[in-house]
Amino acid sequence: MEDVCIRYIDLPCCVNGVTVQDESGFYNVYINARLSIESQNEAIKHELTHIKRDDFYSLESIQKVESF
Ligand SMILES: [Zn+2]
């Protein structure tokens, strides 16, 4: 398992979650605390898929990355 830290914070209502990678390669996943538990779990799965796929290293556009 990768080094991932999941935190719950208030994000704008249209944002489910974001992943930020710091300089040491550690992933910080921020999940919108305003979502229902089910939506939060979906958002975590979504962000973990990005991490597994190394989307943050790819040169593909965000739109393509978000299309799964
Ligand atoms: Zn995404």
N, CA, C, O and the ligand as a Tripos MOL2 file, in Angstrom:
@<TRIPOS>MOLECULE
protein
  273   271    69     0     0
PROTEIN
NO_CHARGES

@<TRIPOS>ATOM
      1 N           0.8500   -1.2070    0.0000 N.3       1 MET1
      2 CA          0.0000    0.0000    0.0000 C.3       1 MET1
      3 C           0.8740    1.2410    0.0000 C.2       1 MET1
      4 O           1.9010    1.3080    0.6760 O.2       1 MET1
      5 N           0.4430    2.2000   -0.7630 N.am      2 GLU2
      6 CA          1.1740    3.4600   -0.8430 C.3       2 GLU2
      7 C           1.0390    4.2220    0.4820 C.2       2 GLU2
      8 O           0.1970    3.9070    1.3220 O.2       2 GLU2
      9 N           1.8760    5.2060    0.6310 N.am      3 ASP3
     10 CA          1.7390    6.1020    1.7720 C.3       3 ASP3
     11 C           0.6480    7.1040    1.4720 C.2       3 ASP3
     12 O           0.8380    8.0250    0.6780 O.2       3 ASP3
     13 N          -0.4850    6.9250    2.1030 N.am      4 VAL4
     14 CA         -1.6230    7.8040    1.8660 C.3       4 VAL4
     15 C          -2.1720    8.2620    3.1990 C.2       4 VAL4
     16 O          -2.3320    7.4670    4.1240 O.2       4 VAL4
     17 N          -2.4570    9.5420    3.2910 N.am      5 CYS5
     18 CA         -3.1100   10.0820    4.4760 C.3       5 CYS5
     19 C          -4.4440   10.6760    4.0400 C.2       5 CYS5
     20 O          -4.4770   11.5790    3.2050 O.2       5 CYS5
     21 N          -5.5300   10.1800    4.5920 N.am      6 ILE6
     22 CA         -6.8540   10.6830    4.2260 C.3       6 ILE6
     23 C          -7.3520   11.6330    5.3090 C.2       6 ILE6
     24 O          -7.3590   11.3140    6.4980 O.2       6 ILE6
     25 N          -7.7660   12.8050    4.8560 N.am      7 ARG7
     26 CA         -8.2980   13.7980    5.7880 C.3       7 ARG7
     27 C          -9.6580   14.2610    5.3080 C.2       7 ARG7
     28 O          -9.9360   14.2880    4.1080 O.2       7 ARG7
     29 N         -10.4950   14.6220    6.2510 N.am      8 TYR8
     30 CA        -11.8280   15.1120    5.9260 C.3       8 TYR8
     31 C         -11.8910   16.6070    6.2120 C.2       8 TYR8
     32 O         -11.6970   17.0430    7.3470 O.2       8 TYR8
     33 N         -12.1630   17.3810    5.1740 N.am      9 ILE9
     34 CA        -12.2470   18.8220    5.3360 C.3       9 ILE9
     35 C         -13.4520   19.3390    4.5500 C.2       9 ILE9
     36 O         -13.9770   18.6440    3.6800 O.2       9 ILE9
     37 N         -13.8840   20.5490    4.8570 N.am     10 ASP10
     38 CA        -14.9630   21.1740    4.0890 C.3      10 ASP10
     39 C         -14.4140   21.6870    2.7750 C.2      10 ASP10
     40 O         -13.5400   22.5540    2.7540 O.2      10 ASP10
     41 N         -14.9270   21.1500    1.6780 N.am     11 LEU11
     42 CA        -14.5460   21.5970    0.3490 C.3      11 LEU11
     43 C         -15.7760   22.2370   -0.3030 C.2      11 LEU11
     44 O         -16.8970   22.0470    0.1690 O.2      11 LEU11
     45 N         -15.5710   22.9860   -1.3710 N.am     12 PRO12
     46 CA        -16.7330   23.5100   -2.0990 C.3      12 PRO12
     47 C         -17.6680   22.3720   -2.4810 C.2      12 PRO12
     48 O         -17.2130   21.2520   -2.7160 O.2      12 PRO12
     49 N         -18.9540   22.6400   -2.5470 N.am     13 CYS13
     50 CA        -19.9420   21.5620   -2.6650 C.3      13 CYS13
     51 C         -19.7820   20.7100   -3.9190 C.2      13 CYS13
     52 O         -20.2260   19.5620   -3.9420 O.2      13 CYS13
     53 N         -19.1590   21.2470   -4.9520 N.am     14 CYS14
     54 CA        -19.0360   20.4850   -6.1990 C.3      14 CYS14
     55 C         -17.7960   19.5980   -6.2130 C.2      14 CYS14
     56 O         -17.5960   18.8560   -7.1750 O.2      14 CYS14
     57 N         -16.9710   19.6480   -5.1930 N.am     15 VAL15
     58 CA        -15.7260   18.8900   -5.1500 C.3      15 VAL15
     59 C         -15.8740   17.7260   -4.1700 C.2      15 VAL15
     60 O         -16.1610   17.9310   -2.9910 O.2      15 VAL15
     61 N         -15.6760   16.5080   -4.6660 N.am     16 ASN16
     62 CA        -15.7840   15.3470   -3.7810 C.3      16 ASN16
     63 C         -14.4960   15.0930   -3.0180 C.2      16 ASN16
     64 O         -14.5030   14.7700   -1.8300 O.2      16 ASN16
     65 N         -13.3880   15.2500   -3.7360 N.am     17 GLY17
     66 CA        -12.1110   14.9900   -3.0820 C.3      17 GLY17
     67 C         -10.9660   15.4220   -3.9680 C.2      17 GLY17
     68 O         -11.1130   15.5250   -5.1860 O.2      17 GLY17
     69 N          -9.8350   15.6730   -3.3590 N.am     18 VAL18
     70 CA         -8.6420   16.0200   -4.1180 C.3      18 VAL18
     71 C          -7.4630   15.2800   -3.5140 C.2      18 VAL18
     72 O          -7.4500   14.9630   -2.3240 O.2      18 VAL18
     73 N          -6.4740   15.0090   -4.3540 N.am     19 THR19
     74 CA         -5.2510   14.3730   -3.8910 C.3      19 THR19
     75 C          -4.0810   15.3070   -4.1660 C.2      19 THR19
     76 O          -3.9370   15.8370   -5.2680 O.2      19 THR19
     77 N          -3.2640   15.4970   -3.1640 N.am     20 VAL20
     78 CA         -2.0920   16.3540   -3.2910 C.3      20 VAL20
     79 C          -0.8750   15.5190   -2.9190 C.2      20 VAL20
     80 O          -0.8460   14.8780   -1.8680 O.2      20 VAL20
     81 N           0.1310   15.5330   -3.7910 N.am     21 GLN21
     82 CA          1.3550   14.7980   -3.5000 C.3      21 GLN21
     83 C           2.4180   15.7870   -3.0510 C.2      21 GLN21
     84 O           2.6880   16.7770   -3.7300 O.2      21 GLN21
     85 N           3.0160   15.5100   -1.9040 N.am     22 ASP22
     86 CA          4.0460   16.4390   -1.4330 C.3      22 ASP22
     87 C           5.4070   16.0730   -2.0180 C.2      22 ASP22
     88 O           5.5220   15.1010   -2.7650 O.2      22 ASP22
     89 N           6.4360   16.8470   -1.6830 N.am     23 GLU23
     90 CA          7.7570   16.7080   -2.3050 C.3      23 GLU23
     91 C           8.3660   15.3310   -2.0860 C.2      23 GLU23
     92 O           9.1340   14.8490   -2.9190 O.2      23 GLU23
     93 N           8.0250   14.6940   -0.9620 N.am     24 SER24
     94 CA          8.6090   13.3810   -0.6610 C.3      24 SER24
     95 C           7.8070   12.2430   -1.2860 C.2      24 SER24
     96 O           8.1210   11.0750   -1.0600 O.2      24 SER24
     97 N           6.7740   12.5660   -2.0710 N.am     25 GLY25
     98 CA          6.0050   11.5340   -2.7270 C.3      25 GLY25
     99 C           4.8510   11.0140   -1.8910 C.2      25 GLY25
    100 O           4.1670   10.0700   -2.2850 O.2      25 GLY25
    101 N           4.6400   11.6150   -0.7630 N.am     26 PHE26
    102 CA          3.5550   11.2080    0.1290 C.3      26 PHE26
    103 C           2.2460   11.8000   -0.3790 C.2      26 PHE26
    104 O           2.1790   12.9790   -0.7270 O.2      26 PHE26
    105 N           1.1940   10.9580   -0.4170 N.am     27 TYR27
    106 CA         -0.1010   11.4240   -0.9090 C.3      27 TYR27
    107 C          -0.9950   11.8730    0.2470 C.2      27 TYR27
    108 O          -1.1580   11.1630    1.2390 O.2      27 TYR27
    109 N          -1.5570   13.0460    0.0970 N.am     28 ASN28
    110 CA         -2.5610   13.5400    1.0280 C.3      28 ASN28
    111 C          -3.8850   13.6110    0.2850 C.2      28 ASN28
    112 O          -4.0370   14.3850   -0.6600 O.2      28 ASN28
    113 N          -4.8380   12.8030    0.7160 N.am     29 VAL29
    114 CA         -6.1520   12.7910    0.0820 C.3      29 VAL29
    115 C          -7.1050   13.5880    0.9750 C.2      29 VAL29
    116 O          -7.2630   13.2900    2.1590 O.2      29 VAL29
    117 N          -7.7300   14.5950    0.3890 N.am     30 TYR30
    118 CA         -8.6970   15.4050    1.1150 C.3      30 TYR30
    119 C         -10.0870   15.0680    0.6080 C.2      30 TYR30
    120 O         -10.3750   15.1880   -0.5830 O.2      30 TYR30
    121 N         -10.9470   14.6430    1.5290 N.am     31 ILE31
    122 CA        -12.3130   14.2580    1.1760 C.3      31 ILE31
    123 C         -13.2680   15.2940    1.7500 C.2      31 ILE31
    124 O         -13.0960   15.7680    2.8730 O.2      31 ILE31
    125 N         -14.2780   15.6350    0.9580 N.am     32 ASN32
    126 CA        -15.2310   16.6510    1.3870 C.3      32 ASN32
    127 C         -16.0720   16.1410    2.5670 C.2      32 ASN32
    128 O         -16.8360   15.1860    2.4320 O.2      32 ASN32
    129 N         -15.9170   16.7910    3.7100 N.am     33 ALA33
    130 CA        -16.6140   16.3700    4.9270 C.3      33 ALA33
    131 C         -18.1210   16.6010    4.8340 C.2      33 ALA33
    132 O         -18.8790   16.0810    5.6520 O.2      33 ALA33
    133 N         -18.5560   17.3770    3.8440 N.am     34 ARG34
    134 CA        -19.9890   17.6630    3.7130 C.3      34 ARG34
    135 C         -20.7550   16.5490    3.0200 C.2      34 ARG34
    136 O         -21.9860   16.5370    3.0250 O.2      34 ARG34
    137 N         -20.0200   15.6070    2.4210 N.am     35 LEU35
    138 CA        -20.6890   14.5270    1.6930 C.3      35 LEU35
    139 C         -21.2450   13.4910    2.6670 C.2      35 LEU35
    140 O         -20.8470   13.4230    3.8300 O.2      35 LEU35
    141 N         -22.1850   12.6820    2.1500 N.am     36 SER36
    142 CA        -22.6580   11.5320    2.9310 C.3      36 SER36
    143 C         -21.5160   10.5210    3.0360 C.2      36 SER36
    144 O         -20.5510   10.5650    2.2720 O.2      36 SER36
    145 N         -21.6510    9.6070    4.0040 N.am     37 ILE37
    146 CA        -20.6260    8.5720    4.1870 C.3      37 ILE37
    147 C         -20.4080    7.7920    2.8960 C.2      37 ILE37
    148 O         -19.2700    7.5050    2.5220 O.2      37 ILE37
    149 N         -21.5120    7.4480    2.2090 N.am     38 GLU38
    150 CA        -21.3910    6.6700    0.9670 C.3      38 GLU38
    151 C         -20.5980    7.4530   -0.0740 C.2      38 GLU38
    152 O         -19.7180    6.9050   -0.7380 O.2      38 GLU38
    153 N         -20.9170    8.7320   -0.2090 N.am     39 SER39
    154 CA        -20.2200    9.5570   -1.1930 C.3      39 SER39
    155 C         -18.7510    9.7340   -0.8090 C.2      39 SER39
    156 O         -17.8760    9.7820   -1.6740 O.2      39 SER39
    157 N         -18.4940    9.8290    0.4830 N.am     40 GLN40
    158 CA        -17.0980    9.9460    0.9360 C.3      40 GLN40
    159 C         -16.3230    8.6800    0.5660 C.2      40 GLN40
    160 O         -15.1860    8.7520    0.0990 O.2      40 GLN40
    161 N         -16.9560    7.5120    0.7810 N.am     41 ASN41
    162 CA        -16.2750    6.2640    0.4420 C.3      41 ASN41
    163 C         -16.0210    6.1560   -1.0580 C.2      41 ASN41
    164 O         -14.9700    5.6770   -1.4830 O.2      41 ASN41
    165 N         -16.9930    6.6060   -1.8610 N.am     42 GLU42
    166 CA        -16.8130    6.6310   -3.3070 C.3      42 GLU42
    167 C         -15.6600    7.5620   -3.6860 C.2      42 GLU42
    168 O         -14.8420    7.2360   -4.5470 O.2      42 GLU42
    169 N         -15.6080    8.7080   -3.0410 N.am     43 ALA43
    170 CA        -14.5670    9.6870   -3.3460 C.3      43 ALA43
    171 C         -13.1870    9.1370   -2.9820 C.2      43 ALA43
    172 O         -12.2150    9.3610   -3.7030 O.2      43 ALA43
    173 N         -13.1070    8.4130   -1.8550 N.am     44 ILE44
    174 CA        -11.8270    7.8090   -1.4550 C.3      44 ILE44
    175 C         -11.3930    6.7940   -2.4940 C.2      44 ILE44
    176 O         -10.2310    6.7750   -2.9030 O.2      44 ILE44
    177 N         -12.3370    5.9320   -2.9320 N.am     45 LYS45
    178 CA        -12.0270    4.9390   -3.9590 C.3      45 LYS45
    179 C         -11.5190    5.6190   -5.2260 C.2      45 LYS45
    180 O         -10.5490    5.1770   -5.8420 O.2      45 LYS45
    181 N         -12.1920    6.6960   -5.5960 N.am     46 HIS46
    182 CA        -11.8400    7.4470   -6.8000 C.3      46 HIS46
    183 C         -10.4070    7.9760   -6.7050 C.2      46 HIS46
    184 O          -9.6190    7.8310   -7.6390 O.2      46 HIS46
    185 N         -10.0860    8.5860   -5.5760 N.am     47 GLU47
    186 CA         -8.7520    9.1700   -5.4210 C.3      47 GLU47
    187 C          -7.6820    8.0740   -5.3510 C.2      47 GLU47
    188 O          -6.5910    8.2340   -5.8970 O.2      47 GLU47
    189 N          -7.9970    6.9590   -4.6760 N.am     48 LEU48
    190 CA         -7.0260    5.8630   -4.5850 C.3      48 LEU48
    191 C          -6.7640    5.2550   -5.9560 C.2      48 LEU48
    192 O          -5.6630    4.7770   -6.2260 O.2      48 LEU48
    193 N          -7.7860    5.2740   -6.8320 N.am     49 THR49
    194 CA         -7.5960    4.7680   -8.1910 C.3      49 THR49
    195 C          -6.5890    5.6410   -8.9330 C.2      49 THR49
    196 O          -5.7240    5.1330   -9.6470 O.2      49 THR49
    197 N          -6.7060    6.9460   -8.7600 N.am     50 HIS50
    198 CA         -5.7190    7.8490   -9.3710 C.3      50 HIS50
    199 C          -4.3080    7.4940   -8.8980 C.2      50 HIS50
    200 O          -3.3750    7.4180   -9.6970 O.2      50 HIS50
    201 N          -4.1670    7.2800   -7.5950 N.am     51 ILE51
    202 CA         -2.8450    7.0060   -7.0270 C.3      51 ILE51
    203 C          -2.3040    5.6900   -7.5770 C.2      51 ILE51
    204 O          -1.1360    5.6090   -7.9600 O.2      51 ILE51
    205 N          -3.1480    4.6580   -7.6180 N.am     52 LYS52
    206 CA         -2.7290    3.3480   -8.1420 C.3      52 LYS52
    207 C          -2.3030    3.4440   -9.5940 C.2      52 LYS52
    208 O          -1.3640    2.7710  -10.0210 O.2      52 LYS52
    209 N          -3.0040    4.2910  -10.3560 N.am     53 ARG53
    210 CA         -2.7120    4.4180  -11.7830 C.3      53 ARG53
    211 C          -1.5790    5.3970  -12.0620 C.2      53 ARG53
    212 O          -1.2130    5.6180  -13.2160 O.2      53 ARG53
    213 N          -1.0240    5.9850  -10.9990 N.am     54 ASP54
    214 CA          0.0220    6.9930  -11.1680 C.3      54 ASP54
    215 C          -0.4310    8.1340  -12.0590 C.2      54 ASP54
    216 O           0.3530    8.6680  -12.8430 O.2      54 ASP54
    217 N          -1.6870    8.5050  -11.9390 N.am     55 ASP55
    218 CA         -2.2280    9.5800  -12.7660 C.3      55 ASP55
    219 C          -1.4890   10.8900  -12.5590 C.2      55 ASP55
    220 O          -1.4740   11.7490  -13.4410 O.2      55 ASP55
    221 N          -0.8800   11.0390  -11.3970 N.am     56 PHE56
    222 CA         -0.2550   12.3210  -11.1000 C.3      56 PHE56
    223 C           1.1010   12.4670  -11.7850 C.2      56 PHE56
    224 O           1.7110   13.5360  -11.7750 O.2      56 PHE56
    225 N           1.5610   11.3570  -12.3830 N.am     57 TYR57
    226 CA          2.7950   11.4410  -13.1470 C.3      57 TYR57
    227 C           2.5110   11.5110  -14.6430 C.2      57 TYR57
    228 O           3.3990   11.8290  -15.4350 O.2      57 TYR57
    229 N           1.2930   11.2190  -15.0220 N.am     58 SER58
    230 CA          0.9860   11.1280  -16.4480 C.3      58 SER58
    231 C           0.8400   12.5110  -17.0620 C.2      58 SER58
    232 O           0.5650   13.4960  -16.3770 O.2      58 SER58
    233 N           1.0290   12.5510  -18.3590 N.am     59 LEU59
    234 CA          0.9280   13.8140  -19.0720 C.3      59 LEU59
    235 C          -0.4690   14.0080  -19.6570 C.2      59 LEU59
    236 O          -0.7410   14.9850  -20.3550 O.2      59 LEU59
    237 N          -1.3460   13.0500  -19.3550 N.am     60 GLU60
    238 CA         -2.6940   13.1350  -19.8960 C.3      60 GLU60
    239 C          -3.4350   14.3130  -19.2630 C.2      60 GLU60
    240 O          -3.1420   14.7500  -18.1500 O.2      60 GLU60
    241 N          -4.3930   14.7960  -20.0170 N.am     61 SER61
    242 CA         -5.1570   15.9290  -19.5140 C.3      61 SER61
    243 C          -6.0210   15.4860  -18.3420 C.2      61 SER61
    244 O          -6.3830   14.3140  -18.2350 O.2      61 SER61
    245 N          -6.3440   16.4160  -17.4760 N.am     62 ILE62
    246 CA         -7.2160   16.1300  -16.3310 C.3      62 ILE62
    247 C          -8.5350   15.5260  -16.8160 C.2      62 ILE62
    248 O          -9.0850   14.6200  -16.1910 O.2      62 ILE62
    249 N          -9.0240   16.0410  -17.9290 N.am     63 GLN63
    250 CA        -10.2980   15.5520  -18.4330 C.3      63 GLN63
    251 C         -10.2410   14.0530  -18.7130 C.2      63 GLN63
    252 O         -11.1680   13.3190  -18.3710 O.2      63 GLN63
    253 N          -9.1610   13.6040  -19.3300 N.am     64 LYS64
    254 CA         -9.0160   12.1860  -19.6280 C.3      64 LYS64
    255 C          -8.8550   11.3850  -18.3420 C.2      64 LYS64
    256 O          -9.4320   10.3080  -18.1930 O.2      64 LYS64
    257 N          -8.0760   11.9150  -17.4290 N.am     65 VAL65
    258 CA         -7.8400   11.2480  -16.1480 C.3      65 VAL65
    259 C          -9.1520   11.0790  -15.3960 C.2      65 VAL65
    260 O          -9.3440   10.0780  -14.7060 O.2      65 VAL65
    261 N         -10.0610   12.0510  -15.5220 N.am     66 GLU66
    262 CA        -11.3090   12.0180  -14.7850 C.3      66 GLU66
    263 C         -12.3890   11.2010  -15.4740 C.2      66 GLU66
    264 O         -13.5060   11.1080  -14.9650 O.2      66 GLU66
    265 N         -12.0800   10.6070  -16.6220 N.am     67 SER67
    266 CA        -13.1420    9.9940  -17.4250 C.3      67 SER67
    267 C         -13.4430    8.5470  -17.0490 C.2      67 SER67
    268 O         -14.3270    7.9420  -17.6560 O.2      67 SER67
    269 N         -12.7480    7.9670  -16.0750 N.am     68 PHE68
    270 CA        -13.0650    6.5780  -15.7270 C.3      68 PHE68
    271 C         -14.2960    6.5190  -14.8430 C.2      68 PHE68
    272 O         -14.7190    5.4330  -14.4460 O.2      68 PHE68
    273 ZN        -10.4620   12.3630   -9.9600 Zn       69 ZN69
@<TRIPOS>BOND
     1     1     2 1
     2     2     3 1
     3     3     4 2
     4     3     5 am
     5     5     6 1
     6     6     7 1
     7     7     8 2
     8     7     9 am
     9     9    10 1
    10    10    11 1
    11    11    12 2
    12    11    13 am
    13    13    14 1
    14    14    15 1
    15    15    16 2
    16    15    17 am
    17    17    18 1
    18    18    19 1
    19    19    20 2
    20    19    21 am
    21    21    22 1
    22    22    23 1
    23    23    24 2
    24    23    25 am
    25    25    26 1
    26    26    27 1
    27    27    28 2
    28    27    29 am
    29    29    30 1
    30    30    31 1
    31    31    32 2
    32    31    33 am
    33    33    34 1
    34    34    35 1
    35    35    36 2
    36    35    37 am
    37    37    38 1
    38    38    39 1
    39    39    40 2
    40    39    41 am
    41    41    42 1
    42    42    43 1
    43    43    44 2
    44    43    45 am
    45    45    46 1
    46    46    47 1
    47    47    48 2
    48    47    49 am
    49    49    50 1
    50    50    51 1
    51    51    52 2
    52    51    53 am
    53    53    54 1
    54    54    55 1
    55    55    56 2
    56    55    57 am
    57    57    58 1
    58    58    59 1
    59    59    60 2
    60    59    61 am
    61    61    62 1
    62    62    63 1
    63    63    64 2
    64    63    65 am
    65    65    66 1
    66    66    67 1
    67    67    68 2
    68    67    69 am
    69    69    70 1
    70    70    71 1
    71    71    72 2
    72    71    73 am
    73    73    74 1
    74    74    75 1
    75    75    76 2
    76    75    77 am
    77    77    78 1
    78    78    79 1
    79    79    80 2
    80    79    81 am
    81    81    82 1
    82    82    83 1
    83    83    84 2
    84    83    85 am
    85    85    86 1
    86    86    87 1
    87    87    88 2
    88    87    89 am
    89    89    90 1
    90    90    91 1
    91    91    92 2
    92    91    93 am
    93    93    94 1
    94    94    95 1
    95    95    96 2
    96    95    97 am
    97    97    98 1
    98    98    99 1
    99    99   100 2
   100    99   101 am
   101   101   102 1
   102   102   103 1
   103   103   104 2
   104   103   105 am
   105   105   106 1
   106   106   107 1
   107   107   108 2
   108   107   109 am
   109   109   110 1
   110   110   111 1
   111   111   112 2
   112   111   113 am
   113   113   114 1
   114   114   115 1
   115   115   116 2
   116   115   117 am
   117   117   118 1
   118   118   119 1
   119   119   120 2
   120   119   121 am
   121   121   122 1
   122   122   123 1
   123   123   124 2
   124   123   125 am
   125   125   126 1
   126   126   127 1
   127   127   128 2
   128   127   129 am
   129   129   130 1
   130   130   131 1
   131   131   132 2
   132   131   133 am
   133   133   134 1
   134   134   135 1
   135   135   136 2
   136   135   137 am
   137   137   138 1
   138   138   139 1
   139   139   140 2
   140   139   141 am
   141   141   142 1
   142   142   143 1
   143   143   144 2
   144   143   145 am
   145   145   146 1
   146   146   147 1
   147   147   148 2
   148   147   149 am
   149   149   150 1
   150   150   151 1
   151   151   152 2
   152   151   153 am
   153   153   154 1
   154   154   155 1
   155   155   156 2
   156   155   157 am
   157   157   158 1
   158   158   159 1
   159   159   160 2
   160   159   161 am
   161   161   162 1
   162   162   163 1
   163   163   164 2
   164   163   165 am
   165   165   166 1
   166   166   167 1
   167   167   168 2
   168   167   169 am
   169   169   170 1
   170   170   171 1
   171   171   172 2
   172   171   173 am
   173   173   174 1
   174   174   175 1
   175   175   176 2
   176   175   177 am
   177   177   178 1
   178   178   179 1
   179   179   180 2
   180   179   181 am
   181   181   182 1
   182   182   183 1
   183   183   184 2
   184   183   185 am
   185   185   186 1
   186   186   187 1
   187   187   188 2
   188   187   189 am
   189   189   190 1
   190   190   191 1
   191   191   192 2
   192   191   193 am
   193   193   194 1
   194   194   195 1
   195   195   196 2
   196   195   197 am
   197   197   198 1
   198   198   199 1
   199   199   200 2
   200   199   201 am
   201   201   202 1
   202   202   203 1
   203   203   204 2
   204   203   205 am
   205   205   206 1
   206   206   207 1
   207   207   208 2
   208   207   209 am
   209   209   210 1
   210   210   211 1
   211   211   212 2
   212   211   213 am
   213   213   214 1
   214   214   215 1
   215   215   216 2
   216   215   217 am
   217   217   218 1
   218   218   219 1
   219   219   220 2
   220   219   221 am
   221   221   222 1
   222   222   223 1
   223   223   224 2
   224   223   225 am
   225   225   226 1
   226   226   227 1
   227   227   228 2
   228   227   229 am
   229   229   230 1
   230   230   231 1
   231   231   232 2
   232   231   233 am
   233   233   234 1
   234   234   235 1
   235   235   236 2
   236   235   237 am
   237   237   238 1
   238   238   239 1
   239   239   240 2
   240   239   241 am
   241   241   242 1
   242   242   243 1
   243   243   244 2
   244   243   245 am
   245   245   246 1
   246   246   247 1
   247   247   248 2
   248   247   249 am
   249   249   250 1
   250   250   251 1
   251   251   252 2
   252   251   253 am
   253   253   254 1
   254   254   255 1
   255   255   256 2
   256   255   257 am
   257   257   258 1
   258   258   259 1
   259   259   260 2
   260   259   261 am
   261   261   262 1
   262   262   263 1
   263   263   264 2
   264   263   265 am
   265   265   266 1
   266   266   267 1
   267   267   268 2
   268   267   269 am
   269   269   270 1
   270   270   271 1
   271   271   272 2
@<TRIPOS>SUBSTRUCTURE
     1 MET1         2 RESIDUE 1 A MET
     2 GLU2         6 RESIDUE 1 A GLU
     3 ASP3        10 RESIDUE 1 A ASP
     4 VAL4        14 RESIDUE 1 A VAL
     5 CYS5        18 RESIDUE 1 A CYS
     6 ILE6        22 RESIDUE 1 A ILE
     7 ARG7        26 RESIDUE 1 A ARG
     8 TYR8        30 RESIDUE 1 A TYR
     9 ILE9        34 RESIDUE 1 A ILE
    10 ASP10       38 RESIDUE 1 A ASP
    11 LEU11       42 RESIDUE 1 A LEU
    12 PRO12       46 RESIDUE 1 A PRO
    13 CYS13       50 RESIDUE 1 A CYS
    14 CYS14       54 RESIDUE 1 A CYS
    15 VAL15       58 RESIDUE 1 A VAL
    16 ASN16       62 RESIDUE 1 A ASN
    17 GLY17       66 RESIDUE 1 A GLY
    18 VAL18       70 RESIDUE 1 A VAL
    19 THR19       74 RESIDUE 1 A THR
    20 VAL20       78 RESIDUE 1 A VAL
    21 GLN21       82 RESIDUE 1 A GLN
    22 ASP22       86 RESIDUE 1 A ASP
    23 GLU23       90 RESIDUE 1 A GLU
    24 SER24       94 RESIDUE 1 A SER
    25 GLY25       98 RESIDUE 1 A GLY
    26 PHE26      102 RESIDUE 1 A PHE
    27 TYR27      106 RESIDUE 1 A TYR
    28 ASN28      110 RESIDUE 1 A ASN
    29 VAL29      114 RESIDUE 1 A VAL
    30 TYR30      118 RESIDUE 1 A TYR
    31 ILE31      122 RESIDUE 1 A ILE
    32 ASN32      126 RESIDUE 1 A ASN
    33 ALA33      130 RESIDUE 1 A ALA
    34 ARG34      134 RESIDUE 1 A ARG
    35 LEU35      138 RESIDUE 1 A LEU
    36 SER36      142 RESIDUE 1 A SER
    37 ILE37      146 RESIDUE 1 A ILE
    38 GLU38      150 RESIDUE 1 A GLU
    39 SER39      154 RESIDUE 1 A SER
    40 GLN40      158 RESIDUE 1 A GLN
    41 ASN41      162 RESIDUE 1 A ASN
    42 GLU42      166 RESIDUE 1 A GLU
    43 ALA43      170 RESIDUE 1 A ALA
    44 ILE44      174 RESIDUE 1 A ILE
    45 LYS45      178 RESIDUE 1 A LYS
    46 HIS46      182 RESIDUE 1 A HIS
    47 GLU47      186 RESIDUE 1 A GLU
    48 LEU48      190 RESIDUE 1 A LEU
    49 THR49      194 RESIDUE 1 A THR
    50 HIS50      198 RESIDUE 1 A HIS
    51 ILE51      202 RESIDUE 1 A ILE
    52 LYS52      206 RESIDUE 1 A LYS
    53 ARG53      210 RESIDUE 1 A ARG
    54 ASP54      214 RESIDUE 1 A ASP
    55 ASP55      218 RESIDUE 1 A ASP
    56 PHE56      222 RESIDUE 1 A PHE
    57 TYR57      226 RESIDUE 1 A TYR
    58 SER58      230 RESIDUE 1 A SER
    59 LEU59      234 RESIDUE 1 A LEU
    60 GLU60      238 RESIDUE 1 A GLU
    61 SER61      242 RESIDUE 1 A SER
    62 ILE62      246 RESIDUE 1 A ILE
    63 GLN63      250 RESIDUE 1 A GLN
    64 LYS64      254 RESIDUE 1 A LYS
    65 VAL65      258 RESIDUE 1 A VAL
    66 GLU66      262 RESIDUE 1 A GLU
    67 SER67      266 RESIDUE 1 A SER
    68 PHE68      270 RESIDUE 1 A PHE
    69 ZN69       273 GROUP 0 **** ****
